[in-house]
Amino acid sequence: MSTPVTDDDAQIRIERLFGIFVGGSYLIYLAILIPSIDANTDLVARWWTAPAVTVVFGAPLTMLIASLARRRRLARWSAAATAYGYLATGLAWLVAWNHESSPVTLWYSMLPVFAALAAAIVLSARATMVFLCAAVLLACTSEYLARPDDKAGVLPLSIAFTLSFTLLFVAAGVMTLRTARLLDRTRAATYAAAAETAATLARQAHRTKIDALLHDWVISTLLAAGRHGNTGSVRRQALTTLDKLNARPAPAAVVPVRSALTQLRAGVLAVDLTPRVDVTAAPGAGDLTVPADVVDVLDAAVGEAMRNSVRHAGTGTVRQVAIRADATSVTVDVVDNGCGFDPAAIPPHRLGVAVSILRRVNGLDGGTAAIVSTPGAGTAVRLAWTVPS
């Protein structure tokens, strides 16, 4: 059994919507085409109709259920079965046809566009266009054979018209899926570039330190040894150089908790002067020191939360900010009574919430970030850092 997946990627979200749309369309057409299915039974051998209806409509209905349940693997398998099942059904019709004609439209010929949209979920753009041409050719040929009085002499025109009509919808679907895949690749590249930038900065800082050690101590010691030989001062300088090379990295810069609280409060007011900002330090918080980089990350995330509230919460919104510290942690709550939103409905490419707030703080050692919001009921953002154990 396939497992549920989340809509983290744009491609997954679009595929799911396509599955729902195509499966729902097949369900509607099944209800519409029941009279035609019954009327067309006289055109073919008895063995064809029941399997054909099962194959043509069963797979897309499975895709609809799987898409609603977020079972992506099952939905993709059902999409492939929908597409290839349609072609197989058309080829089987040519074998089962008893050379009779009918005044009623062949029900099978009404569905090539939906089969092609299902194919777009699992095939490349070029393969989908080839599939569409094959599906239209089969559908129009079958319709021509079943209704020669209405279609005599116009099969090429019928194929051209059907293909041009369906091509518009299928091309739009293909471009939508292609855009979703491109968006996912661009977003992944953005995250990779951000990680590479951070790693490069870390390497540059480490290299600067190494360069300083080499220039200030190693080279100076070697020059002193070359000029003065094995003297007591050179030996002492050499021992000092070895101590420098073996020394542990200097601890990251830290700031007193009150300085951290002051910086966070200033960051809030730099975005908006109107909110009430409560700053409290619990007993015992005076001895807490916070790494400077932690304060900078919290400051940037709080600023982004405030900007989001100002931009999206609506006019007349009241905002409150609570900044608290105790002996082991710093917590910031940004709360407003604005229009709110559904956090699960935020598109993945919206980096303001996903990257600038959540990932930024959750990436800290000891950092946590959470957003709670409901449409019409405001938004609460909690950012916290606890001294790592």
N, C-alpha and C positions, 0 to 999 in steps of 0.2 A: 504494500500500500504506500502511495506517495505521501510525503509529509507536508503540512501547511508551510507556506513561505510568506514572508512579509513583502510589502511593496516598497522595498528600499531603492530599487533601481527603476529608472523611467521605462526601460524595456519591459520589465515585469508588469508594471502598471498598465502599459498600453496593451500588452498581450492579453492581460486579464479583461480589459474593456472590450477588446476585439472578440474574445471568447464569449463574453456575455451578449454582445451585439449579434454576432453570427448565430450563436445558439438560439437566442430569442427570435431572430428572424426565421430560422427553420421551424421553430415551434408555431409561429404565426402562419407560415405558409402551409404547414401540415394541416391546420384547420381549414385554410382556404382551399386547398387542393384535394380534399377528400372526394368531392364529386368527380373531379377529373381522374383521380386514381381509379375510382370505380368504373368510370366510363371507358378507360383505356385498357381494362383487363381483357377485352375481346381482341386486342391487337397482338397479344403475345401468348406464348405457351404458359400453362398454368404454373410452372415452377418459378416464373420470373417475378411476379408482382410482390408477393410477401417478402422474399429475401431483399428485393430492391428497396422497398419501403423501409425495411429494418436497417439496411446499410446506409441509405441516404439520410434518414432522419435519426437513427439511433446514435450514431457517432456525434453529431452536433449537439444533441440533447445531453449526452454525457459531457461534452465540452462545456456546455452551459452550467451544469451542476458543479463540475470541477472548478470552473472559473469563479463561481460564487463562493465555493468553499476554499478558494486559494490553494488548490492542489495543482501546482503548475505543471509538474511532470505528466500527470494524467491529462490535463487540459491540452498539452502539446501533442501527446499521443493521440488524443481524440481529434485534434485539428488535422493531423496527418491522415488519420483514418477517414475523416470527412472528405478531404481532398481526393485521395487515391480511391476511396470507395465510390465517389461520384464517377470517376473515369471508368472504373471496373463495371459499374452499373450500366453506363452508356454502351460499352463494348458488349456486355451481356444482352442488352436490348436488341442489338443488331442480329445476334444469334437467335434470340427468342421470338423476334417479330414474325408473324405468320402471313405477311404481305397483304393484310387487310388495311383499310383506311378508316379514318374517324373524323367526324366533324368537330370533335372537341380537342382543344389544345393538349398536346402531350405534356403531362405534369412534370416529367423529368427535365424537359427543356426550359423550365422556368427558373432553374437554380444555379446556372454556371457562375454568376457573379459571387454568390455566397460561398460556393466551393473554392473559388479563387481567393477570396478574402481569408478563408481558413488556411489555404496553402501559404499565404503571405506570412502567417505566424511562424511557420517552420522552414520556409524556403527562402533563398536569396531573391533579390528583386528580379534578376534575369530569369531565374527558374520559375518564379511566379508568373511572369509574362508568358513564358512558354506554356505553362499549365493553363493559363486563361485561354490562349489560342486553341489548345487541344480541347478544352471543355466546351468552348463555343462551337468549334467544328463538329463535335459529337452531338451537341444539343440541336444545332440547326439541321444537321443531316437527318437526325432521327425525326425531327418535326417535319422536314420535307418529305420523308418517306411515309410518315403517318398521315399527312394531309396533302397529297399531291395536287388536288384540285385548287387549293388556295395558294400553293407555293410553286406551281409549275413554272419553270424557267427563271426563277428568281432566287435560286439557292445562293449564288455568290453575293447577290445584293443583300440577302438576309444575313449571311455571315458577316459581311462588312458592317451592316447597321448594328447588329448585336454586339460585335466586337468594339465598335466605336462607342457605343452606349455604356457597356460594362467597363471599358478601359478607364474611363474617368474615375469611377469609384475605386477600382482596384489600384490605380496609380496613386490616388490620394492615400489609400491605406498603406501601400508600400512606402511612400515617402514619410508617413507618420511613424512607422516602425523604424525606418532608417534614421530619422531625426532622433528618436528615443535612444537608439544604440549609440549615435554620435554624442548625444548628451552624456550618456554614461561614461563613454571613453574620455570626454573632456573633463568630466568631474573627477574621474580617477586620476587623470593626468595632473589636475590641479592639486589634489591631495598629495600625489607623489612629488610634485614640484615643491610644495610646502615642506614636506618631510626632508627632501633633499636640501632645501635652503637651510633648514634648521641644522641638519648634519654638517653642511658646509661651514656654517657659522661656528659650530662647535669645533670642527677641525681647524678652522682659522685661529680660534682662540688658543687651542692646544699648540698649534704651530708657533704662534707668537710667543708663547711661554717657552717653548723649546729653543726658538731662535734667541730669545733673551738669555737663556742659560748658556747656550753655546757661545754667544758673543761676550757676555759679561764675565763668565767663569771659565769655561773649558778653553777657549782660545787664549784668554789672558793667562791662564796657568801654563799652557803649552809655550807661549811666548816667553813667560818668565823662566821656565825651565831651560829654554834654548839660550837665553841670555846669561842666566846666573848659575845654571847647573844645579846639582843636587845639594841645595842649601836648606837650612832650617826654615826659612821664610817660604821657600817654594814648596817644601813638604807640607807646611801648615796650610798654604793656599790650596794645595792639591786635596788635602783632607776636607777642607771647607767645600770645595767644588763637588767632591763625592757626596757630602752630606746634602748639598743642594739637589743633586741629581736623584738621590734616594728619598728625598723628603716627600711626604704625602701631599697631594694637592691641597691648596689652601681652601678652607671652608668657604662656601658661598656667602656673599654679603648678606647680612641680616639687619633688620631694622626693629626698633622697639615697637611693641604693639600699639602704643598711642600714636606713633608716627604712621603706622599702617592704617589705623582708623581714620586719621586726619586725611591721608591721601585718598582713601576710598570715599570719604564724605565730599572732598573737593571734586572727585571724579563725577559724582552724581550731580552736583551743582553746576559743573561745567557744561552739562547737557541741558538741564532744566532747573531754573531757580525756584519753581513753584512747589515742589513736593516737600512734605514734612520729612525730615531726616532725623531719626533717633539713633544716637550713638551711645552705647553702654558698654562698660567694662566690668565684668563680674569680679568679686574678690578673688585674688590670686592671679588675675590676668596680667598684673603689672610685671611679672617676671617672664612673660612670654615674649619671645622674639620670633619674627616671621621672615623667611627668606625674601630678599628683595624681588626676585623673579616671581615669587608667588603673589606678592602684593601687586606687581605690574599686571599679571594675568587676571587676577580678580578685578582690578581697576578697569581693565579693558573690557572684560565681560559685563561688568555692571554698566559701563557706558553704553555698550551695545543693547543691553536690556532696556535701558532708559530710552535710547533712540527708537527702538522698536515700539515702545509704548507711546511715545510722542507721535510717531508716524501713523500707527495703525489703531490705537485704542479709541480714537474718535474725540470730537470736541467735548469740552466739559468734563473730561475724565479727571478724577482725583487720584493722585499717586502718593504712595507712602513708601519710605525706605527705612529699614531697620538694620543697623550695623552693630553686631554684638561680638564680644570676645570673652573667653574664659581662660582658664589656665592652660588649655590644650588646643583651642580652636578659634577660628574666626568665621562668622556666618553673616551673610548679607541676604536680606529678603527685599525684593522689589515687587510691590503689589499695586494693582490699579483696579478700578471698577468700570473699565471700558467695555467695549463690545465683545472682547474675548475671541477665541478661535478654537479649532479642533487641532491639537498638536499632531495627531496621526495623519491629518490631511495636508500637512505642509509638504510641498514637492521636495524631493531630495536635493535639487539643484539650488534651493534657497539656503545659501551658506550662512546667513546671519544668525539663525538659530542653531543649525547643525554644527557649524564650525566655530563661529565667533563666540558662542556661549557654551554649548554643551561639550563639544570635543575639547575646547580650549581648557576648561576647568577640570573636566574628568581626566584629562591627560596629566594633570599634576599628581605627584606622589602625595596622596592624602587628600586630593581634591574630589569634590562631588558637586554635581549640578543637576537640577531638575526643574521642569516647567509644568505647571498645572494650570489648565485653562479650559473654559467651557463657553461656547458661543452665548453671548448675552450675559455672562456672569463674571467677566473680568479675568485677569491673569495674575498668577503668582510665580515669581522666579526665585528659587533658592540656590545660593552659591555658598559653598563652605570649604574650608581647609582645616584639616586636623593634623596635628604633629604626627608624622609616621612613627609607628611603633618600632 
